[in-house]
Amino acid sequence: MRPIDLLALRQDGRLVVIELKVFEDREHVLQGADYWQRVEAHRCRGHISRAKLFGDRPIRDQSPLVYLVAPTLRVHPSFHSLARCIAHDIEIYRFDINEDWRAGVRVMRRMRVN
């Protein structure tokens, strides 16, 4: 079982699973959906709130979002085909960042993928 890259809490209290890639990875979107499932199960059982991962900040009673982040030209050609296979109730967003991200990250494009 692989660890989630980042688990964040938005200001509105919604959890966000963030999966980062530097190179093309055919499983990027599938990995994000898998991590969503794990986080959602823990959220529903109250594990995340009880663990106080985000201190005393309240966590919304709503399923997490998934943010898939990769440099613009490093998205696998099958990404969109696989994304269409994911249930629509799992909100998955793709964030394309600049290719020279080591010099400073800029979001070039953001879109819902499923």
Residue, then its C-alpha position, 0 to 999 in steps of 0.5 A: m500500500r503506497p502512502i498518499d502524497l498530501l492530505a490537505l484541508r481547505q479553508d471551508g473544511r473539505l479534505v483534499v487528496i493531492e497526488l503529485k507526479v513529475f513524469e508521465d504515469r498511466e496510473h495517476v488518475l487511478q491512484g488518486a481514486d484509490y487514495w480517495q477511497r481510503v481517505e473517505a473510509h477513514r473520514c466516514r469512521g471519524h478517524i481523521s477528526r479523532a486523530k486531530l491531523f488538522g488540529d481543532r479545525p472542523i472537517r466537513d461531512q463531505s467526501p474529499l476532493v482529489y487534485l492530480v498535479a503534474p507538469t503540463l507536458r507530463v500527463h500520460p496519453s491515456f489520462h482522460s480515457l481512464a478519468r472518464c471511468i471514475a465515478h462522477d461522485i468522486e470529484i477529481y481535478r487536474f492541475d497542470i503546472n509549469e515545466d520549470w516548476r523547480a524555479g517556482v510553481r505556477v498553475m497553468r490550467r485547472m480542470r475537472v476530469n470526470 
